[in-house]
Amino acid sequence: MSDQPDPVQRAARVFPGGVLGSHRSAPGLELVVREARGAYLWDTRGRRYLDYLLGSGPMVLGHAHPAVVEAVQRQAARGSTFMLLNEPVIELAEEIVRAVECAEQVRFTSSGSEATFFALRVARAFRRRDKILKFEGGFHGTHDYALMSVSPRTPKAFPAATPDSGGIPYAIADEVLVAPYNDLATTEAIIAAHHDVLGAVIMEPYQRVIVPDPAFLRGVREVTRRYGVPLVYDEIVTGFRLAYGGAQEYYGVVPDVAAFGKVIAGGFPLAAVAGRAEIMRHFDAALEGTPDYVWQAGTLNGNPIAAVAGLATLAELRKPSTYERLFRTGARLRDGLAAAARKHGLAAQVSGEPPVFDILFTDRPVVDYRATLTADRRRIALFNEECLRRGVVKAVNKIYVSLAHSDADVDETLRVFDEALAAVAARTT
């Protein structure tokens, strides 16, 4: 018997709240991961879990994919980081440019939050305006401009912004305008009224698990083009997940700049800003000392181990029928979850695209953030808890699907969904 305290207790001593970020399990269901392979996690007690968190999305191939492991091991023997140009990161940038329609040039960062931050900075430098417009409920990382009106409990009238975190200067809220997702008329009116001060419009084309109205995406693209305001897509989640060319390929609407992360690094810390050359030129150090220059650098930007992991992941995604298989698996899970909710008489919407979706306990169609506020928060907490109790891990508000999830895994998961929803119904109706 080990004399070491329980790992959960050890974490509680050294981490605020005992967690790495905001992902928290119900008391008694906390787990500390020991290892992961394919579609599974094992905790320090040896229990196996089916994983639909997938590291918050990057593990689209599943954990410890042999091609990724081999590429990382090979590169590690050649050096782990240089802060200089290296062959793997050039190859990854070239592949992003080939795959993504808006991508003429690329700049790497170490995290998705950095990528959206610098996407906005370079757009403002190009536009020579300070304010940005984002959409209520849209999450673009944890920098000050991003954490505005992500999850307000009592939303303000549009276009006023609400800070979501302590420590954000009040002045930042004055630089951010907020519009309702999927509401083209209101969005057009806000942009028309403020276009002369707008440096950028940023959006998740597929916002969390809310599917866009195609006319909305086309309309936002048209109005931003009309006024010369750069349109920035946050493709941290959707890049190489909805399609090889991202949401802009999947939905057929192309922005000026896009931020990528998660999938492009195969489970390692790497993200990217990609966009039109006339905007990306502001990162060129030859402009240093001029008002056009956007300063951007980082010790681990362009890390070769992350780059080879990303290249190995993208090579797997280019194989024939890969996305058809990912969508087929996701559709079985999504449709089965919806059927189980109906079976147990629960008012619920299973919202989203097959590769990433979730259940919201409301009878209202989920078309924007304010619709999500009608969902029963206790029921989703109970559902997540009951799934975890039965060995299925998911995010608080997302179910990520991987290529490692087999038909047998789906069958097992649907049994868990059915049992979890039965427990939710029993405890709340």
C-alpha positions in Angstrom: 0.0 0.0 0.0 1.5 3.4 -1.0 2.1 6.0 1.6 1.5 8.7 -1.0 -1.7 10.7 -0.5 -4.5 10.3 -3.0 -3.6 12.2 -6.3 -6.8 14.2 -6.0 -5.8 15.4 -2.6 -2.2 16.2 -3.8 -3.7 18.3 -6.6 -5.9 20.2 -4.2 -2.8 21.3 -2.3 -0.9 22.8 -5.2 -3.6 23.9 -7.7 -6.3 26.6 -7.0 -9.5 24.6 -6.7 -7.5 21.4 -7.2 -7.9 21.6 -11.1 -5.8 22.7 -14.0 -8.4 25.2 -15.4 -12.2 25.2 -15.2 -12.9 21.5 -15.9 -14.2 20.1 -12.6 -15.8 16.8 -11.8 -18.5 16.2 -9.2 -17.3 15.4 -5.7 -16.4 11.8 -5.5 -16.0 11.4 -9.2 -12.7 13.3 -9.6 -10.1 11.4 -11.7 -6.4 11.8 -12.3 -5.3 10.4 -15.7 -2.5 7.8 -15.7 -2.4 7.1 -19.4 -4.5 7.2 -22.6 -4.6 5.2 -25.8 -7.0 5.3 -28.7 -10.5 6.2 -27.4 -9.7 5.4 -23.8 -8.3 7.0 -20.6 -7.1 5.1 -17.5 -7.0 6.8 -14.1 -4.5 6.3 -11.3 -6.8 3.6 -9.8 -6.8 1.6 -13.1 -10.3 2.4 -14.2 -10.9 2.7 -17.9 -13.0 5.5 -19.4 -14.4 6.2 -22.9 -13.0 9.6 -23.8 -15.2 12.3 -25.5 -13.2 15.2 -24.1 -10.1 14.3 -26.2 -8.0 16.9 -24.5 -10.6 19.5 -25.4 -10.6 18.5 -29.0 -7.0 18.0 -30.4 -7.0 14.2 -30.3 -9.1 13.7 -33.4 -7.1 10.5 -34.2 -7.4 9.3 -30.6 -4.6 9.2 -28.0 -1.1 7.9 -28.7 -1.7 7.3 -32.4 1.2 5.2 -33.7 2.0 7.6 -36.5 2.1 10.6 -34.2 4.2 8.7 -31.6 6.7 7.6 -34.2 7.1 11.1 -35.6 7.6 12.7 -32.2 10.1 10.1 -31.1 12.1 10.6 -34.3 12.1 14.4 -33.9 12.9 14.3 -30.2 16.2 12.6 -31.0 17.0 15.5 -33.4 16.2 18.3 -31.0 13.2 19.6 -29.1 13.2 23.3 -29.8 15.2 25.9 -31.6 13.3 29.2 -31.9 14.7 29.2 -35.4 13.2 28.2 -38.7 13.2 24.4 -39.0 12.0 22.0 -41.7 9.0 20.5 -39.8 7.4 23.9 -39.1 7.9 25.1 -42.7 6.3 21.9 -44.0 3.3 22.4 -41.6 2.9 26.0 -42.7 3.0 24.9 -46.4 0.3 22.3 -45.6 -2.0 24.8 -43.9 -1.6 27.1 -47.0 -2.5 24.2 -49.3 -5.5 23.2 -47.2 -7.1 26.5 -46.1 -8.5 28.9 -48.7 -7.9 32.1 -46.7 -4.3 31.1 -45.8 -1.7 32.8 -48.0 0.8 33.1 -45.1 1.0 31.7 -41.6 2.4 32.8 -38.2 2.7 30.3 -35.4 1.9 30.7 -31.7 1.9 28.3 -28.7 -1.9 28.4 -27.9 -5.2 29.2 -29.3 -5.7 32.2 -27.1 -2.5 33.6 -28.5 -3.7 32.9 -32.0 -6.9 34.8 -31.7 -5.2 37.6 -29.8 -2.7 38.1 -32.6 -5.3 37.6 -35.3 -7.1 40.6 -33.8 -4.0 42.6 -33.4 -2.9 42.1 -37.0 -6.4 42.9 -38.3 -6.4 46.1 -36.3 -3.0 47.1 -37.6 -4.2 46.5 -41.1 -7.4 48.4 -40.6 -5.9 51.1 -38.4 -9.0 51.0 -36.1 -9.2 49.8 -32.5 -12.6 48.3 -31.8 -13.6 44.8 -32.5 -17.0 43.1 -32.8 -17.6 39.6 -31.5 -20.7 37.5 -31.0 -22.4 36.8 -27.7 -21.5 33.4 -26.4 -18.5 33.0 -28.7 -15.4 31.8 -27.0 -12.0 33.0 -28.4 -9.6 32.0 -25.6 -8.7 33.8 -22.4 -7.2 37.1 -23.3 -8.9 40.4 -22.3 -10.6 41.0 -25.7 -11.9 37.4 -25.9 -13.4 37.2 -22.4 -16.3 39.5 -23.2 -19.9 38.3 -23.2 -18.9 34.6 -23.4 -21.3 33.5 -20.7 -23.2 36.5 -19.2 -26.0 35.3 -16.9 -27.9 38.6 -17.4 -26.9 39.8 -20.9 -26.8 43.5 -21.7 -28.5 45.2 -24.6 -26.5 44.9 -27.8 -23.8 45.9 -28.6 -22.6 46.4 -25.0 -20.0 44.0 -23.7 -19.9 42.2 -20.3 -16.5 41.1 -19.0 -16.4 37.4 -18.0 -13.4 37.5 -15.7 -11.9 39.5 -12.9 -8.8 41.4 -13.7 -9.9 42.7 -17.1 -9.5 46.5 -17.4 -12.8 48.3 -17.7 -11.5 50.2 -20.7 -11.4 47.0 -22.7 -15.2 46.6 -22.6 -15.5 49.9 -24.4 -13.4 48.5 -27.3 -15.6 45.4 -27.8 -19.0 45.4 -29.5 -21.3 42.4 -29.2 -23.8 41.1 -31.6 -26.3 38.2 -31.5 -25.2 35.0 -33.4 -27.4 34.0 -36.3 -29.2 37.4 -36.3 -28.1 39.0 -39.5 -30.3 42.1 -39.3 -29.0 43.1 -35.9 -25.4 42.3 -36.8 -25.6 44.3 -40.1 -27.1 47.3 -38.2 -24.4 47.3 -35.6 -21.6 47.1 -38.2 -23.2 49.8 -40.3 -23.4 52.1 -37.3 -19.8 51.4 -36.1 -17.9 50.4 -39.2 -15.7 53.6 -39.2 -14.2 52.5 -35.8 -14.1 48.7 -36.3 -10.8 47.0 -36.7 -12.2 43.5 -37.0 -15.1 41.2 -36.7 -14.3 37.9 -35.0 -16.5 34.8 -34.9 -16.7 31.1 -34.5 -18.3 30.2 -37.8 -19.8 27.2 -35.9 -20.3 28.7 -32.4 -19.7 26.2 -29.7 -22.4 23.7 -30.7 -24.8 26.1 -32.4 -25.1 25.5 -36.2 -25.0 28.6 -38.3 -27.7 29.7 -40.7 -25.9 29.7 -44.0 -27.5 33.0 -44.9 -26.1 34.5 -41.7 -22.5 33.5 -42.5 -22.8 34.8 -46.1 -24.4 38.0 -44.8 -21.6 38.7 -42.3 -19.0 38.1 -45.0 -20.8 40.5 -47.4 -21.3 43.3 -44.8 -17.7 43.1 -43.6 -16.4 43.2 -47.2 -18.7 46.1 -48.0 -17.2 48.2 -45.2 -13.6 46.9 -45.6 -13.6 45.4 -42.1 -11.4 42.3 -41.8 -13.4 39.1 -41.0 -11.6 36.8 -38.6 -12.7 33.2 -38.1 -11.8 31.4 -34.9 -11.2 27.9 -36.3 -9.4 26.6 -33.2 -12.1 23.9 -32.9 -13.3 23.6 -36.4 -10.0 23.6 -38.3 -9.3 20.2 -39.8 -12.2 18.8 -37.8 -15.4 19.8 -39.8 -13.4 19.4 -43.1 -9.8 19.3 -44.1 -10.1 23.0 -45.1 -11.9 23.8 -41.9 -15.3 25.5 -41.4 -14.6 27.8 -44.3 -14.5 24.8 -46.6 -17.4 23.1 -44.9 -19.8 26.1 -45.0 -18.3 27.7 -48.1 -17.7 31.1 -46.6 -14.1 32.4 -46.6 -12.7 35.0 -44.0 -9.7 37.3 -44.3 -7.8 35.8 -41.4 -8.3 32.6 -39.4 -6.9 31.2 -36.1 -6.1 27.5 -35.9 -5.1 25.2 -33.0 -6.0 21.8 -31.4 -5.9 19.4 -34.4 -3.0 21.1 -36.2 -0.6 20.1 -33.4 -1.7 16.5 -32.7 -1.9 17.0 -29.0 1.1 19.4 -28.5 1.1 23.1 -27.8 0.9 24.9 -31.2 -1.5 27.2 -32.9 -1.5 29.5 -35.9 -2.7 32.7 -37.5 -3.3 32.3 -41.2 -4.6 34.9 -43.7 -4.3 37.1 -46.7 -0.7 38.2 -47.4 -1.6 41.9 -47.4 -2.8 41.6 -43.7 -0.1 39.1 -42.6 2.7 41.4 -43.9 2.3 43.4 -40.7 4.2 40.7 -38.9 7.2 41.2 -41.1 10.2 42.4 -38.9 11.4 44.5 -41.8 8.6 46.9 -40.7 10.0 47.3 -37.2 10.0 50.9 -36.0 7.0 51.8 -38.1 3.3 52.0 -37.1 2.5 49.1 -39.4 4.6 46.6 -37.5 2.9 43.9 -35.3 5.4 42.5 -32.8 4.9 38.8 -32.3 7.3 36.2 -31.0 7.4 33.3 -28.6 10.1 30.9 -27.3 8.2 27.8 -28.4 6.4 29.2 -31.5 7.2 26.8 -34.4 8.3 24.0 -32.1 9.4 21.1 -34.3 8.0 18.4 -32.1 4.6 20.0 -32.2 5.0 20.5 -35.9 5.8 16.8 -36.7 2.9 15.7 -34.5 0.7 18.0 -36.5 2.0 16.8 -39.9 1.5 13.2 -38.9 -2.1 14.0 -37.8 -2.9 15.8 -41.0 -1.4 13.0 -43.1 -3.9 10.6 -41.4 -6.7 13.0 -42.1 -5.9 13.1 -45.8 -6.5 9.4 -46.2 -9.6 8.4 -48.2 -13.0 8.3 -46.5 -11.6 9.7 -43.2 -14.1 12.5 -42.8 -17.0 10.2 -43.9 -16.0 7.8 -41.1 -15.7 10.6 -38.5 -19.1 12.0 -39.5 -20.7 8.6 -39.5 -19.5 7.9 -36.0 -20.6 11.3 -34.7 -24.0 11.0 -36.4 -24.7 7.7 -34.7 -23.8 9.2 -31.3 -25.7 12.4 -31.8 -28.9 10.8 -33.2 -28.8 8.1 -30.5 -28.5 10.7 -27.8 -31.5 12.5 -29.2 -33.5 9.3 -29.4 -32.7 8.5 -25.8 -33.8 11.9 -24.6 -37.2 11.4 -26.3 -37.5 7.9 -24.9 -37.2 9.3 -21.4 -39.6 12.2 -22.0 -36.9 14.9 -21.5 -37.3 18.2 -23.2 -33.9 18.4 -25.0 -32.1 19.6 -28.1 -29.0 17.7 -29.3 -27.3 20.5 -31.1 -24.3 20.6 -33.4 -22.4 18.9 -36.2 -21.5 15.2 -35.9 -17.8 15.7 -35.1 -18.7 17.9 -32.0 -22.1 18.4 -30.4 -23.9 18.2 -27.1 -27.3 18.0 -25.4 -29.1 21.0 -24.0 -32.2 20.4 -21.8 -34.6 22.9 -23.3 -37.6 22.8 -25.6 -36.4 25.9 -27.5 -34.5 25.7 -30.7 -30.8 26.5 -30.1 -30.0 29.2 -32.5 -28.0 31.7 -30.3 -26.5 32.1 -26.9 -29.7 33.4 -25.3 -31.5 30.2 -26.3 -28.9 28.3 -24.4 -29.8 30.2 -21.2 -33.2 28.5 -21.3 -31.5 25.1 -20.8 -31.8 23.4 -17.5 -28.3 23.7 -16.0 -29.0 21.2 -13.3 -29.9 18.5 -15.8 -26.8 18.9 -17.9 -24.7 18.8 -14.7 -26.5 15.6 -13.7 -26.1 14.1 -17.2 -22.4 14.8 -17.2 -22.1 13.3 -13.7 -24.1 10.2 -14.6 -22.0 9.6 -17.7 -18.8 9.9 -15.7 -20.1 7.5 -13.1 -20.6 5.0 -15.9 -17.2 5.5 -17.4 -17.8 8.1 -20.2 -15.8 11.4 -20.0 -17.1 14.5 -21.9 -16.6 18.2 -21.7 -19.0 20.4 -19.7 -20.7 21.5 -22.9 -19.3 19.4 -25.7 -19.0 15.8 -27.0 -15.9 15.5 -29.2 -15.7 12.5 -31.5 -12.5 10.8 -32.7 -11.5 8.4 -35.4 -10.5 6.0 -32.7 -14.1 5.5 -31.5 -15.2 2.1 -32.9 -18.7 0.8 -33.5 -18.4 -1.2 -30.3 -17.4 2.0 -28.4 -20.5 3.8 -29.9 -22.7 0.9 -28.8 -21.3 1.1 -25.2 -21.6 4.9 -25.2 -25.3 4.8 -26.3 -26.0 2.4 -23.5 -24.4 4.8 -21.0 -26.4 7.8 -22.5 -29.6 5.8 -22.1 -28.8 4.9 -18.5 -27.6 8.5 -17.7 -30.8 10.1 -19.1 -33.0 7.6 -17.2 -31.2 8.7 -14.0 -31.7 12.4 -15.0 -35.4 11.9 -15.6 -35.8 10.0 -12.3 -34.1 12.8 -10.3 -35.7 15.8 -12.0 -39.2 14.9 -13.0 
